[in-house]
Amino acid sequence: MPRYSEERRQAVVTKLLPPHNLSPQVIAEQEGISLGTVYTWRKEARAEGRCLPDALGKGADGWSSKDKFNAVLETASMNAQEAAEYCRRRGIYPEQLERWRHDCEQAASLSHSERQREADEAKQQRKRIKALEKELARKNEALAETAALLALRKKARAIWGDEDA
């Protein structure tokens, strides 16, 4: 397995970012590096906090929620001019960044109500499962009793003959 220098790695990761916005497949072909290696380097760069969209060439639509959140964090202390420069470098519009900021602010309240709703749904599902399991157990007991009666009836017919026929 070939080893790549840190400089080459950074050069490849830079090609994933604007203004190049090359896809991992294109970079792998151009550089002669396996696609898995490019994805690994992108994943490591994300772990370091760098914003690297998934679907490059799709603009802001290719950014994951985590990337959008990181962009909001990175620009939180910037003034309007610095934020505009950041947006130009990243290939996004300041309006998108503002929308992401608003979405992040709303996420806390939404997540609480959504968690509460999911907890209520889970509680209802547990109740339903418990009722279904109880009904299934009752039906299994009835089926076992019916099977036992049929087996006894068959034995009785075998011993005393078929009186019903």
Summary of the structure (lengths in Angstrom):
residues: 165
radius of gyration: 31.6
end to end distance: 82.1
largest distance: 101.2
contacts: 377
relative contact order: 0.06
helix: 76%
strand: 0%
